[in-house]
């Protein structure tokens, strides 16, 4: 694989749901690369992780560029609305 761009961030007070149920998230990695499953040649990928809990504590997402843009816009709107409450 040839990762073109990677951003990693620490997460606070966040949770993800995997095969074994809910677990606390510690990090998120966002990168542009070849997907494992999605049909596009390259995707925006997000890995939500808790390394202390092993490889099963991972939620992986592969998004087309259009879907990533739409998700980014929806997150922006939602965060701005939430700030008003």
Biopython code that builds the backbone (N, CA, C, O; Angstrom):
import numpy as np
from Bio.PDB.StructureBuilder import StructureBuilder

atoms = [
    (1, "UNK", "N", (0.839, -1.186, 0.000)),
    (1, "UNK", "CA", (0.000, 0.000, 0.000)),
    (1, "UNK", "C", (0.880, 1.243, 0.000)),
    (1, "UNK", "O", (2.000, 1.232, 0.511)),
    (2, "UNK", "N", (0.356, 2.301, -0.576)),
    (2, "UNK", "CA", (1.094, 3.556, -0.604)),
    (2, "UNK", "C", (0.198, 4.664, -0.058)),
    (2, "UNK", "O", (-0.619, 5.234, -0.782)),
    (3, "UNK", "N", (0.360, 4.946, 1.187)),
    (3, "UNK", "CA", (-0.454, 5.958, 1.848)),
    (3, "UNK", "C", (-0.001, 7.337, 1.395)),
    (3, "UNK", "O", (1.185, 7.659, 1.455)),
    (4, "UNK", "N", (-0.949, 8.152, 0.941)),
    (4, "UNK", "CA", (-0.635, 9.464, 0.398)),
    (4, "UNK", "C", (-0.657, 10.568, 1.439)),
    (4, "UNK", "O", (0.100, 11.532, 1.326)),
    (5, "UNK", "N", (-1.485, 10.452, 2.424)),
    (5, "UNK", "CA", (-1.608, 11.480, 3.445)),
    (5, "UNK", "C", (-2.160, 10.836, 4.698)),
    (5, "UNK", "O", (-3.121, 10.069, 4.631)),
    (6, "UNK", "N", (-1.563, 11.140, 5.845)),
    (6, "UNK", "CA", (-2.020, 10.540, 7.101)),
    (6, "UNK", "C", (-2.094, 11.603, 8.185)),
    (6, "UNK", "O", (-1.178, 12.405, 8.364)),
    (7, "UNK", "N", (-3.213, 11.586, 8.901)),
    (7, "UNK", "CA", (-3.403, 12.432, 10.069)),
    (7, "UNK", "C", (-3.798, 11.518, 11.224)),
    (7, "UNK", "O", (-4.686, 10.678, 11.083)),
    (8, "UNK", "N", (-3.138, 11.686, 12.359)),
    (8, "UNK", "CA", (-3.453, 10.874, 13.535)),
    (8, "UNK", "C", (-3.806, 11.801, 14.684)),
    (8, "UNK", "O", (-3.144, 12.818, 14.896)),
    (9, "UNK", "N", (-4.848, 11.451, 15.424)),
    (9, "UNK", "CA", (-5.233, 12.273, 16.558)),
    (9, "UNK", "C", (-5.639, 11.414, 17.735)),
    (9, "UNK", "O", (-6.133, 10.299, 17.573)),
    (10, "UNK", "N", (-5.421, 11.954, 18.926)),
    (10, "UNK", "CA", (-5.866, 11.314, 20.159)),
    (10, "UNK", "C", (-7.319, 11.691, 20.397)),
    (10, "UNK", "O", (-7.722, 12.830, 20.162)),
    (11, "UNK", "N", (-8.092, 10.737, 20.860)),
    (11, "UNK", "CA", (-9.510, 10.966, 21.128)),
    (11, "UNK", "C", (-9.767, 10.948, 22.630)),
    (11, "UNK", "O", (-9.167, 10.162, 23.363)),
    (12, "UNK", "N", (-10.646, 11.805, 23.071)),
    (12, "UNK", "CA", (-11.044, 11.852, 24.476)),
    (12, "UNK", "C", (-12.546, 11.614, 24.577)),
    (12, "UNK", "O", (-13.312, 12.089, 23.738)),
    (13, "UNK", "N", (-12.960, 10.887, 25.588)),
    (13, "UNK", "CA", (-14.374, 10.659, 25.871)),
    (13, "UNK", "C", (-15.138, 10.210, 24.620)),
    (13, "UNK", "O", (-16.177, 10.774, 24.277)),
    (14, "UNK", "N", (-14.603, 9.185, 23.949)),
    (14, "UNK", "CA", (-15.194, 8.678, 22.712)),
    (14, "UNK", "C", (-15.314, 7.160, 22.790)),
    (14, "UNK", "O", (-14.546, 6.500, 23.491)),
    (15, "UNK", "N", (-16.283, 6.616, 22.066)),
    (15, "UNK", "CA", (-16.519, 5.168, 22.069)),
    (15, "UNK", "C", (-16.762, 4.666, 20.658)),
    (15, "UNK", "O", (-17.211, 5.410, 19.786)),
    (16, "UNK", "N", (-16.460, 3.408, 20.449)),
    (16, "UNK", "CA", (-16.742, 2.739, 19.183)),
    (16, "UNK", "C", (-17.361, 1.384, 19.463)),
    (16, "UNK", "O", (-17.209, 0.830, 20.551)),
    (17, "UNK", "N", (-18.062, 0.855, 18.468)),
    (17, "UNK", "CA", (-18.683, -0.454, 18.634)),
    (17, "UNK", "C", (-18.081, -1.427, 17.634)),
    (17, "UNK", "O", (-18.128, -1.208, 16.424)),
    (18, "UNK", "N", (-17.520, -2.493, 18.157)),
    (18, "UNK", "CA", (-16.928, -3.533, 17.331)),
    (18, "UNK", "C", (-17.695, -4.837, 17.488)),
    (18, "UNK", "O", (-18.810, -4.856, 18.011)),
    (19, "UNK", "N", (-17.093, -5.912, 17.035)),
    (19, "UNK", "CA", (-17.734, -7.227, 17.087)),
    (19, "UNK", "C", (-18.049, -7.660, 18.519)),
    (19, "UNK", "O", (-19.008, -8.396, 18.747)),
    (20, "UNK", "N", (-17.249, -7.208, 19.479)),
    (20, "UNK", "CA", (-17.449, -7.586, 20.881)),
    (20, "UNK", "C", (-18.194, -6.532, 21.682)),
    (20, "UNK", "O", (-18.224, -6.598, 22.911)),
    (21, "UNK", "N", (-18.793, -5.563, 21.006)),
    (21, "UNK", "CA", (-19.552, -4.523, 21.699)),
    (21, "UNK", "C", (-18.792, -3.213, 21.776)),
    (21, "UNK", "O", (-17.823, -3.001, 21.047)),
    (22, "UNK", "N", (-19.235, -2.344, 22.657)),
    (22, "UNK", "CA", (-18.672, -1.000, 22.804)),
    (22, "UNK", "C", (-17.336, -1.031, 23.534)),
    (22, "UNK", "O", (-17.119, -1.845, 24.433)),
    (23, "UNK", "N", (-16.443, -0.126, 23.130)),
    (23, "UNK", "CA", (-15.149, 0.024, 23.794)),
    (23, "UNK", "C", (-14.701, 1.486, 23.681)),
    (23, "UNK", "O", (-15.092, 2.183, 22.744)),
    (24, "UNK", "N", (-13.877, 1.954, 24.638)),
    (24, "UNK", "CA", (-13.389, 3.335, 24.574)),
    (24, "UNK", "C", (-12.375, 3.490, 23.439)),
    (24, "UNK", "O", (-11.512, 2.634, 23.243)),
    (25, "UNK", "N", (-12.490, 4.584, 22.701)),
    (25, "UNK", "CA", (-11.542, 4.877, 21.630)),
    (25, "UNK", "C", (-10.412, 5.747, 22.165)),
    (25, "UNK", "O", (-10.635, 6.632, 22.992)),
    (26, "UNK", "N", (-9.201, 5.488, 21.688)),
    (26, "UNK", "CA", (-8.042, 6.288, 22.089)),
    (26, "UNK", "C", (-7.491, 7.124, 20.941)),
    (26, "UNK", "O", (-7.040, 8.250, 21.151)),
    (27, "UNK", "N", (-7.527, 6.574, 19.722)),
    (27, "UNK", "CA", (-6.954, 7.280, 18.583)),
    (27, "UNK", "C", (-7.826, 7.137, 17.343)),
    (27, "UNK", "O", (-8.639, 6.221, 17.226)),
    (28, "UNK", "N", (-7.626, 8.073, 16.426)),
    (28, "UNK", "CA", (-8.204, 7.967, 15.087)),
    (28, "UNK", "C", (-7.091, 8.282, 14.098)),
    (28, "UNK", "O", (-6.312, 9.214, 14.295)),
    (29, "UNK", "N", (-7.030, 7.502, 13.050)),
    (29, "UNK", "CA", (-6.092, 7.752, 11.971)),
    (29, "UNK", "C", (-6.909, 7.946, 10.696)),
    (29, "UNK", "O", (-7.728, 7.101, 10.333)),
    (30, "UNK", "N", (-6.673, 9.069, 10.025)),
    (30, "UNK", "CA", (-7.370, 9.390, 8.784)),
    (30, "UNK", "C", (-6.318, 9.422, 7.683)),
    (30, "UNK", "O", (-5.308, 10.117, 7.801)),
    (31, "UNK", "N", (-6.558, 8.664, 6.608)),
    (31, "UNK", "CA", (-5.554, 8.600, 5.552)),
    (31, "UNK", "C", (-6.201, 8.330, 4.202)),
    (31, "UNK", "O", (-7.328, 7.841, 4.123)),
    (32, "UNK", "N", (-5.468, 8.658, 3.142)),
    (32, "UNK", "CA", (-5.899, 8.451, 1.757)),
    (32, "UNK", "C", (-5.033, 7.348, 1.176)),
    (32, "UNK", "O", (-3.810, 7.477, 1.120)),
    (33, "UNK", "N", (-5.674, 6.249, 0.740)),
    (33, "UNK", "CA", (-4.897, 5.086, 0.323)),
    (33, "UNK", "C", (-5.775, 4.151, -0.495)),
    (33, "UNK", "O", (-6.944, 4.438, -0.749)),
    (34, "UNK", "N", (-5.202, 3.042, -0.900)),
    (34, "UNK", "CA", (-5.960, 1.989, -1.563)),
    (34, "UNK", "C", (-6.864, 1.322, -0.523)),
    (34, "UNK", "O", (-6.405, 1.015, 0.578)),
    (35, "UNK", "N", (-8.130, 1.095, -0.848)),
    (35, "UNK", "CA", (-9.009, 0.435, 0.118)),
    (35, "UNK", "C", (-8.811, -1.082, 0.115)),
    (35, "UNK", "O", (-8.229, -1.654, -0.806)),
    (36, "UNK", "N", (-9.309, -1.700, 1.160)),
    (36, "UNK", "CA", (-9.327, -3.164, 1.241)),
    (36, "UNK", "C", (-10.612, -3.693, 0.609)),
    (36, "UNK", "O", (-10.596, -4.721, -0.068)),
    (37, "UNK", "N", (-11.727, -2.993, 0.830)),
    (37, "UNK", "CA", (-13.024, -3.511, 0.412)),
    (37, "UNK", "C", (-13.798, -2.596, -0.534)),
    (37, "UNK", "O", (-14.476, -3.098, -1.431)),
    (38, "UNK", "N", (-13.726, -1.293, -0.373)),
    (38, "UNK", "CA", (-14.497, -0.355, -1.192)),
    (38, "UNK", "C", (-14.085, -0.470, -2.668)),
    (38, "UNK", "O", (-12.942, -0.823, -2.960)),
    (39, "UNK", "N", (-15.003, -0.176, -3.600)),
    (39, "UNK", "CA", (-14.725, -0.386, -5.025)),
    (39, "UNK", "C", (-13.840, 0.673, -5.689)),
    (39, "UNK", "O", (-13.376, 0.445, -6.806)),
    (40, "UNK", "N", (-13.589, 1.809, -5.055)),
    (40, "UNK", "CA", (-12.776, 2.855, -5.673)),
    (40, "UNK", "C", (-11.289, 2.497, -5.605)),
    (40, "UNK", "O", (-10.877, 1.739, -4.728)),
    (41, "UNK", "N", (-10.478, 3.040, -6.528)),
    (41, "UNK", "CA", (-9.039, 2.747, -6.489)),
    (41, "UNK", "C", (-8.335, 3.363, -5.281)),
    (41, "UNK", "O", (-7.330, 2.827, -4.814)),
    (42, "UNK", "N", (-8.850, 4.479, -4.772)),
    (42, "UNK", "CA", (-8.333, 5.125, -3.574)),
    (42, "UNK", "C", (-9.520, 5.638, -2.765)),
    (42, "UNK", "O", (-10.544, 6.027, -3.326)),
    (43, "UNK", "N", (-9.373, 5.635, -1.454)),
    (43, "UNK", "CA", (-10.441, 6.112, -0.575)),
    (43, "UNK", "C", (-9.852, 6.881, 0.597)),
    (43, "UNK", "O", (-8.662, 6.788, 0.897)),
    (44, "UNK", "N", (-10.714, 7.635, 1.244)),
    (44, "UNK", "CA", (-10.374, 8.237, 2.525)),
    (44, "UNK", "C", (-10.735, 7.191, 3.571)),
    (44, "UNK", "O", (-11.883, 6.754, 3.652)),
    (45, "UNK", "N", (-9.760, 6.796, 4.363)),
    (45, "UNK", "CA", (-9.945, 5.725, 5.341)),
    (45, "UNK", "C", (-9.811, 6.295, 6.742)),
    (45, "UNK", "O", (-8.978, 7.163, 6.999)),
    (46, "UNK", "N", (-10.640, 5.795, 7.635)),
    (46, "UNK", "CA", (-10.576, 6.202, 9.033)),
    (46, "UNK", "C", (-10.501, 4.942, 9.879)),
    (46, "UNK", "O", (-11.339, 4.050, 9.756)),
    (47, "UNK", "N", (-9.502, 4.877, 10.730)),
    (47, "UNK", "CA", (-9.383, 3.790, 11.701)),
    (47, "UNK", "C", (-9.543, 4.388, 13.092)),
    (47, "UNK", "O", (-8.761, 5.244, 13.506)),
    (48, "UNK", "N", (-10.557, 3.933, 13.801)),
    (48, "UNK", "CA", (-10.762, 4.301, 15.196)),
    (48, "UNK", "C", (-10.225, 3.141, 16.025)),
    (48, "UNK", "O", (-10.615, 1.994, 15.810)),
    (49, "UNK", "N", (-9.327, 3.432, 16.979)),
    (49, "UNK", "CA", (-8.610, 2.360, 17.666)),
    (49, "UNK", "C", (-8.528, 2.549, 19.171)),
    (49, "UNK", "O", (-8.620, 3.657, 19.700)),
    (50, "UNK", "N", (-8.348, 1.400, 19.841)),
    (50, "UNK", "CA", (-7.898, 1.379, 21.230)),
    (50, "UNK", "C", (-6.791, 0.336, 21.283)),
    (50, "UNK", "O", (-7.061, -0.836, 21.544)),
    (51, "UNK", "N", (-5.535, 0.748, 21.035)),
    (51, "UNK", "CA", (-4.426, -0.205, 20.970)),
    (51, "UNK", "C", (-4.258, -1.060, 22.222)),
    (51, "UNK", "O", (-3.786, -2.194, 22.133)),
    (52, "UNK", "N", (-4.634, -0.536, 23.381)),
    (52, "UNK", "CA", (-4.499, -1.299, 24.626)),
    (52, "UNK", "C", (-5.384, -2.544, 24.636)),
    (52, "UNK", "O", (-5.108, -3.495, 25.367)),
    (53, "UNK", "N", (-6.435, -2.541, 23.839)),
    (53, "UNK", "CA", (-7.357, -3.684, 23.803)),
    (53, "UNK", "C", (-7.078, -4.652, 22.657)),
    (53, "UNK", "O", (-7.824, -5.612, 22.467)),
    (54, "UNK", "N", (-6.025, -4.414, 21.901)),
    (54, "UNK", "CA", (-5.642, -5.334, 20.835)),
    (54, "UNK", "C", (-6.308, -5.040, 19.502)),
    (54, "UNK", "O", (-7.052, -4.068, 19.379)),
    (55, "UNK", "N", (-6.041, -5.887, 18.489)),
    (55, "UNK", "CA", (-6.520, -5.631, 17.131)),
    (55, "UNK", "C", (-8.039, -5.688, 16.972)),
    (55, "UNK", "O", (-8.578, -5.149, 16.006)),
    (56, "UNK", "N", (-8.731, -6.334, 17.907)),
    (56, "UNK", "CA", (-10.191, -6.396, 17.822)),
    (56, "UNK", "C", (-10.867, -5.091, 18.198)),
    (56, "UNK", "O", (-12.053, -4.907, 17.922)),
    (57, "UNK", "N", (-10.132, -4.186, 18.822)),
    (57, "UNK", "CA", (-10.698, -2.894, 19.240)),
    (57, "UNK", "C", (-10.419, -1.865, 18.148)),
    (57, "UNK", "O", (-9.674, -0.905, 18.344)),
    (58, "UNK", "N", (-11.042, -2.095, 16.993)),
    (58, "UNK", "CA", (-10.836, -1.245, 15.813)),
    (58, "UNK", "C", (-12.142, -1.128, 15.050)),
    (58, "UNK", "O", (-12.855, -2.110, 14.848)),
    (59, "UNK", "N", (-12.438, 0.086, 14.633)),
    (59, "UNK", "CA", (-13.549, 0.327, 13.722)),
    (59, "UNK", "C", (-12.932, 0.977, 12.490)),
    (59, "UNK", "O", (-12.387, 2.077, 12.577)),
    (60, "UNK", "N", (-13.014, 0.311, 11.351)),
    (60, "UNK", "CA", (-12.405, 0.798, 10.110)),
    (60, "UNK", "C", (-13.495, 1.266, 9.149)),
    (60, "UNK", "O", (-14.555, 0.649, 9.042)),
    (61, "UNK", "N", (-13.213, 2.374, 8.451)),
    (61, "UNK", "CA", (-14.156, 2.953, 7.503)),
    (61, "UNK", "C", (-13.394, 3.314, 6.233)),
    (61, "UNK", "O", (-12.307, 3.888, 6.303)),
    (62, "UNK", "N", (-13.959, 2.980, 5.073)),
    (62, "UNK", "CA", (-13.407, 3.383, 3.776)),
    (62, "UNK", "C", (-14.476, 4.203, 3.054)),
    (62, "UNK", "O", (-15.582, 3.714, 2.826)),
    (63, "UNK", "N", (-14.154, 5.443, 2.695)),
    (63, "UNK", "CA", (-15.119, 6.353, 2.081)),
    (63, "UNK", "C", (-14.628, 6.830, 0.719)),
    (63, "UNK", "O", (-13.451, 7.149, 0.549)),
    (64, "UNK", "N", (-15.546, 6.876, -0.252)),
    (64, "UNK", "CA", (-15.219, 7.531, -1.510)),
    (64, "UNK", "C", (-14.961, 9.006, -1.208)),
    (64, "UNK", "O", (-15.360, 9.500, -0.154)),
    (65, "UNK", "N", (-14.305, 9.703, -2.115)),
    (65, "UNK", "CA", (-14.049, 11.123, -1.896)),
    (65, "UNK", "C", (-15.353, 11.899, -1.742)),
    (65, "UNK", "O", (-15.450, 12.785, -0.893)),
    (66, "UNK", "N", (-16.356, 11.571, -2.557)),
    (66, "UNK", "CA", (-17.648, 12.252, -2.442)),
    (66, "UNK", "C", (-18.289, 11.994, -1.081)),
    (66, "UNK", "O", (-18.807, 12.918, -0.454)),
    (67, "UNK", "N", (-18.255, 10.753, -0.627)),
    (67, "UNK", "CA", (-18.826, 10.429, 0.684)),
    (67, "UNK", "C", (-18.059, 11.114, 1.803)),
    (67, "UNK", "O", (-18.659, 11.577, 2.773)),
    (68, "UNK", "N", (-16.732, 11.182, 1.679)),
    (68, "UNK", "CA", (-15.916, 11.850, 2.700)),
    (68, "UNK", "C", (-16.266, 13.334, 2.773)),
    (68, "UNK", "O", (-16.369, 13.901, 3.861)),
    (69, "UNK", "N", (-16.449, 13.965, 1.597)),
    (69, "UNK", "CA", (-16.832, 15.382, 1.588)),
    (69, "UNK", "C", (-18.195, 15.590, 2.238)),
    (69, "UNK", "O", (-18.380, 16.533, 3.007)),
    (70, "UNK", "N", (-19.146, 14.718, 1.933)),
    (70, "UNK", "CA", (-20.487, 14.826, 2.513)),
    (70, "UNK", "C", (-20.449, 14.599, 4.022)),
    (70, "UNK", "O", (-21.136, 15.293, 4.772)),
    (71, "UNK", "N", (-19.655, 13.636, 4.465)),
    (71, "UNK", "CA", (-19.512, 13.388, 5.898)),
    (71, "UNK", "C", (-18.872, 14.586, 6.585)),
    (71, "UNK", "O", (-19.313, 14.989, 7.661)),
    (72, "UNK", "N", (-17.844, 15.154, 5.979)),
    (72, "UNK", "CA", (-17.188, 16.331, 6.541)),
    (72, "UNK", "C", (-18.176, 17.485, 6.697)),
    (72, "UNK", "O", (-18.192, 18.150, 7.733)),
    (73, "UNK", "N", (-18.996, 17.725, 5.682)),
    (73, "UNK", "CA", (-20.000, 18.795, 5.749)),
    (73, "UNK", "C", (-21.036, 18.506, 6.830)),
    (73, "UNK", "O", (-21.426, 19.408, 7.571)),
    (74, "UNK", "N", (-21.480, 17.264, 6.924)),
    (74, "UNK", "CA", (-22.478, 16.896, 7.938)),
    (74, "UNK", "C", (-21.897, 17.031, 9.344)),
    (74, "UNK", "O", (-22.593, 17.474, 10.258)),
    (75, "UNK", "N", (-20.646, 16.660, 9.526)),
    (75, "UNK", "CA", (-19.998, 16.819, 10.824)),
    (75, "UNK", "C", (-19.892, 18.302, 11.198)),
    (75, "UNK", "O", (-20.136, 18.674, 12.346)),
    (76, "UNK", "N", (-19.531, 19.135, 10.237)),
    (76, "UNK", "CA", (-19.404, 20.564, 10.502)),
    (76, "UNK", "C", (-20.735, 21.158, 10.943)),
    (76, "UNK", "O", (-20.795, 21.899, 11.924)),
    (77, "UNK", "N", (-21.798, 20.834, 10.222)),
    (77, "UNK", "CA", (-23.130, 21.343, 10.571)),
    (77, "UNK", "C", (-23.543, 20.859, 11.960)),
    (77, "UNK", "O", (-24.039, 21.641, 12.772)),
    (78, "UNK", "N", (-23.340, 19.576, 12.230)),
    (78, "UNK", "CA", (-23.747, 18.994, 13.495)),
    (78, "UNK", "C", (-22.968, 19.595, 14.669)),
    (78, "UNK", "O", (-23.551, 19.895, 15.711)),
    (79, "UNK", "N", (-21.664, 19.768, 14.503)),
    (79, "UNK", "CA", (-20.833, 20.350, 15.567)),
    (79, "UNK", "C", (-21.239, 21.802, 15.817)),
    (79, "UNK", "O", (-21.325, 22.228, 16.969)),
    (80, "UNK", "N", (-21.485, 22.558, 14.765)),
    (80, "UNK", "CA", (-21.921, 23.953, 14.944)),
    (80, "UNK", "C", (-23.265, 24.031, 15.659)),
    (80, "UNK", "O", (-23.455, 24.878, 16.533)),
    (81, "UNK", "N", (-24.196, 23.155, 15.295)),
    (81, "UNK", "CA", (-25.496, 23.137, 15.971)),
    (81, "UNK", "C", (-25.356, 22.728, 17.439)),
    (81, "UNK", "O", (-26.015, 23.292, 18.313)),
    (82, "UNK", "N", (-24.494, 21.745, 17.698)),
    (82, "UNK", "CA", (-24.299, 21.263, 19.060)),
    (82, "UNK", "C", (-23.695, 22.355, 19.937)),
    (82, "UNK", "O", (-23.989, 22.419, 21.131)),
    (83, "UNK", "N", (-22.864, 23.204, 19.369)),
    (83, "UNK", "CA", (-22.236, 24.277, 20.128)),
    (83, "UNK", "C", (-23.275, 25.303, 20.619)),
    (83, "UNK", "O", (-23.019, 26.041, 21.570)),
    (84, "UNK", "N", (-24.428, 25.343, 19.975)),
    (84, "UNK", "CA", (-25.502, 26.267, 20.360)),
    (84, "UNK", "C", (-26.309, 25.768, 21.555)),
    (84, "UNK", "O", (-27.103, 26.518, 22.123)),
    (85, "UNK", "N", (-26.116, 24.529, 21.934)),
    (85, "UNK", "CA", (-26.909, 23.950, 23.037)),
    (85, "UNK", "C", (-26.167, 23.999, 24.342)),
    (85, "UNK", "O", (-26.688, 23.556, 25.365)),
]
sb = StructureBuilder()
sb.init_structure("model")
sb.init_model(0)
sb.init_chain("A")
sb.init_seg("    ")
for serial, (resi, resn, name, xyz) in enumerate(atoms, 1):
    if name == "N":
        sb.init_residue(resn, " ", resi, " ")
    sb.init_atom(name, np.array(xyz, "f"), 0.0, 1.0, " ", f" {name:<3s}", serial, name[0])
structure = sb.get_structure()
